[in-house]
Amino acid sequence: MANIKSSKKRIDVARRNTLRNKSRKSEIKTLIKKFDAAIEEKDVEKATAIFKKADKRLKQAEAKNVMHKNKVARTTSRLAKALNQVNA
């Protein structure tokens, strides 16, 4: 355990940020699962709505340095590709 007051504060901040980041990642994973389920059901309208929300959350996570930019790009690309295949 840290002895210095500022170190103790940094531990608290890190713990708080970890919980916040975990929540954001969990929300994104849930949206992706819902998107995949909508694609399986071939429900284009539902999939499109979920895709827009997931894309927004992914970009926010990238901006907040919660997720790496390449992972965000790869995930968005995969989702868009799946949506386009259902639309075609």
N, C-alpha and C positions, 0 to 999 in steps of 0.2 A: 504494500500500500504506500502511496505517495505521502511524503511528509510536508512538502511545500504547499502552501495554500493555493497558489496558481495551478499547480499540478492537479490538486484535488478538483478544482473547478474544471480543468480541461477533461478530466475523467467523466465528470457529470455531463459536460457538453457532448463528448463523444458518445456517451450512452444514449443521450436524447436524440442525437443525429442518427445513430444506428437504428433506433426504433422508427424514426420518421422515414428513413430510406427503406427499411424493411417493409413498411406499410405501403409505400409507393410501388415497390417491386411486386408485392403481393397483388395489388390492385391490377397492375399491368398483366400479370400472369393469369388472373381471373378473366380479364377481358379477352385475352388470347384464347383461353379455353372456351369461352362463350362464342367467340368468332368461329373457331373450329367446329363447334357443335352446329352453328347456323349453316356453315358450309356443308356439313354432312346432311343436313335436312334440306339443302338447296333452297334456303330461304334468303333470297338475294337482298330484300329490303332490310331485314334484320341484320344481315352480315354487313351491309353497307353502313348502317348506323353504328354498329359496334366498331367497324374499321375506323371510322372518323374519330370516335372517342379514344380508341386505342392509339391511333397515330398522334393525337394531341397529347396524351399522357406520356407516350414514348419521347416526344420532343421536349416535353417539360422535364422529364427525367434526365435527358441529355444535357439540357441547359443548366440543371442543378448539380451536374456531375454525379448523379446517382448511377447512371449507366454509361458505358463507353459509346462514343459516337458511331463506331463501326458496328457494334451490336445492334444499336437502334436502327441503323440503315439496313442491316441484314434482315432484321425482324420485320420492318416495314415493307421491305421488298418481298419477303415471303408471303406476307398477308395480302399485299396487292396482287401478286401473281395468282394466289388461290382465288381471290375475288374475281379477277379477270377470267379465269378458267370457268367459273360458274356462270358468269355473264355471257360467255361465248356460246 
